[in-house]
Amino acid sequence: MSKINAIRIINLHYNHDLNQIDDLMIEANGENTLINLTNGGGKSTLIQLITALFVHKRYRNVNQGGKDRPFGDFFTVNHRPSFLMVEWLRDDGVSKVMTGSMVYRMPGSINEGESLKMWNFIGEYRDGAEYDIRHIPVIETKKQRQP
């Protein structure tokens, strides 16, 4: 069975922009991994975001302790997409598969259900690939012109 090798989350703003993840990489290396955070540190958020890559959209919302946590609430209108990616180590121990989503909240949408757009992607590669989970060019920094 394939094992999680790495998780990467880019440009996530949630809890009314009180929390943000600019670029988080979690290296699991195909091993059992313990994520130790304080209460409210984001353990459930991390699990909800990762599982959203693999379940039908009707199952992306979570009810935790009697409180609803809609998946769409993790994404604000900041005119920049968010990326959720998981890299899997295949059974052969050599090749890897990256599954991911680009999530974008459309500005000016009236209907909440229509405002969140997701584009899913998948790729298989070996070590040294130009577009692996660590090097995929999803963020571009442009230098501002000097007047």
C-alpha positions as CSV (number, residue, x, y, z in Angstrom):
1,M,0.0,0.0,0.0
2,S,1.3,3.5,-0.9
3,K,2.4,5.7,2.0
4,I,2.4,9.4,2.5
5,N,5.8,10.8,1.8
6,A,5.1,14.6,2.1
7,I,2.3,17.1,2.5
8,R,2.4,20.6,1.2
9,I,-0.1,23.4,1.8
10,I,0.4,26.8,0.2
11,N,-1.5,30.1,0.7
12,L,-4.2,29.1,3.1
13,H,-6.0,31.8,5.1
14,Y,-8.7,30.7,7.5
15,N,-10.6,31.7,10.7
16,H,-11.4,35.1,9.2
17,D,-7.8,35.6,8.2
18,L,-6.6,35.1,11.8
19,N,-4.6,32.0,10.7
20,Q,-2.5,31.7,7.6
21,I,-0.2,29.1,6.1
22,D,2.1,30.6,3.4
23,D,4.0,27.5,2.5
24,L,4.0,24.5,4.8
25,M,5.9,21.2,4.0
26,I,5.5,18.2,6.2
27,E,8.0,15.4,5.5
28,A,6.6,12.0,6.5
29,N,9.1,10.0,4.4
30,G,6.6,7.1,4.2
31,E,6.9,6.5,8.0
32,N,4.3,6.7,10.8
33,T,4.2,10.3,11.8
34,L,3.0,12.0,14.9
35,I,1.8,15.6,14.6
36,N,1.9,17.1,18.1
37,L,0.2,20.5,18.4
38,T,-1.6,22.2,21.2
39,N,-5.4,22.4,21.3
40,G,-6.5,24.7,18.5
41,G,-3.1,24.2,16.8
42,G,-4.6,22.9,13.5
43,K,-4.6,19.1,13.8
44,S,-8.2,18.7,12.7
45,T,-7.8,21.4,10.1
46,L,-4.8,19.5,8.6
47,I,-6.8,16.2,8.4
48,Q,-9.8,17.9,6.9
49,L,-7.7,19.6,4.2
50,I,-5.9,16.4,3.3
51,T,-9.0,14.2,3.2
52,A,-10.7,16.8,1.0
53,L,-8.4,15.7,-1.8
54,F,-9.9,12.2,-1.8
55,V,-13.6,12.4,-0.9
56,H,-16.7,13.6,-2.8
57,K,-17.5,17.3,-2.1
58,R,-20.5,16.5,0.0
59,Y,-18.1,14.8,2.6
60,R,-15.6,17.7,2.8
61,N,-17.5,19.5,5.6
62,V,-16.9,18.3,9.1
63,N,-18.9,18.5,12.3
64,Q,-16.5,18.6,15.2
65,G,-17.8,18.8,18.8
66,G,-21.3,19.8,17.5
67,K,-19.8,22.7,15.5
68,D,-19.9,22.7,11.7
69,R,-16.6,23.3,9.9
70,P,-17.5,23.9,6.2
71,F,-14.6,23.2,3.9
72,G,-15.2,26.4,2.0
73,D,-14.5,28.5,5.2
74,F,-10.7,27.8,4.8
75,F,-10.5,29.9,1.7
76,T,-10.9,33.6,1.6
77,V,-11.0,36.0,-1.3
78,N,-7.4,37.2,-1.5
79,H,-7.1,36.9,-5.3
80,R,-4.5,34.1,-4.9
81,P,-5.3,30.4,-5.1
82,S,-4.5,27.9,-2.3
83,F,-2.8,24.6,-3.0
84,L,-3.2,21.3,-1.2
85,M,-0.8,18.5,-2.2
86,V,0.1,15.0,-1.0
87,E,3.0,13.0,-2.3
88,W,2.7,9.3,-2.0
89,L,5.6,6.8,-2.0
90,R,4.6,3.9,-4.3
91,D,5.0,0.3,-3.2
92,D,8.1,-0.1,-5.4
93,G,9.9,2.4,-3.1
94,V,11.2,4.4,-6.0
95,S,8.4,6.2,-7.8
96,K,6.1,8.8,-6.3
97,V,2.6,10.1,-7.1
98,M,1.5,13.6,-6.2
99,T,-2.2,14.3,-5.8
100,G,-3.3,17.9,-5.4
101,S,-5.9,20.6,-5.7
102,M,-5.8,24.3,-6.5
103,V,-8.7,26.0,-4.6
104,Y,-9.9,29.4,-5.4
105,R,-12.7,31.5,-4.1
106,M,-14.3,33.6,-6.8
107,P,-14.7,37.2,-5.9
108,G,-18.2,38.7,-6.1
109,S,-20.0,35.4,-6.1
110,I,-23.5,35.5,-4.6
111,N,-24.0,31.8,-4.1
112,E,-21.6,30.3,-1.6
113,G,-21.7,26.9,-3.3
114,E,-20.6,28.4,-6.6
115,S,-17.9,30.7,-5.3
116,L,-15.4,27.9,-4.4
117,K,-13.6,26.4,-7.4
118,M,-11.3,23.4,-7.3
119,W,-8.9,22.1,-10.0
120,N,-7.4,18.7,-9.2
121,F,-4.2,17.3,-10.6
122,I,-2.1,14.2,-10.3
123,G,1.4,13.3,-11.5
124,E,3.8,10.4,-11.2
125,Y,7.6,10.8,-11.0
126,R,10.9,9.6,-9.5
127,D,13.4,11.5,-7.4
128,G,15.0,14.4,-9.2
129,A,11.8,15.3,-11.1
130,E,11.6,19.0,-12.1
131,Y,8.0,19.3,-10.9
132,D,7.9,17.2,-7.7
133,I,6.1,18.4,-4.6
134,R,9.1,20.4,-3.4
135,H,9.7,22.2,-6.7
136,I,6.4,22.6,-8.5
137,P,6.2,26.2,-9.5
138,V,2.9,27.3,-8.0
139,I,4.2,30.5,-6.5
140,E,5.7,33.2,-8.6
141,T,7.3,36.3,-7.0
142,K,7.5,39.2,-9.3
143,K,9.8,42.1,-8.7
144,Q,8.2,45.5,-8.8
145,R,9.4,47.9,-11.4
146,Q,11.3,50.9,-10.1
147,P,9.9,54.3,-11.2
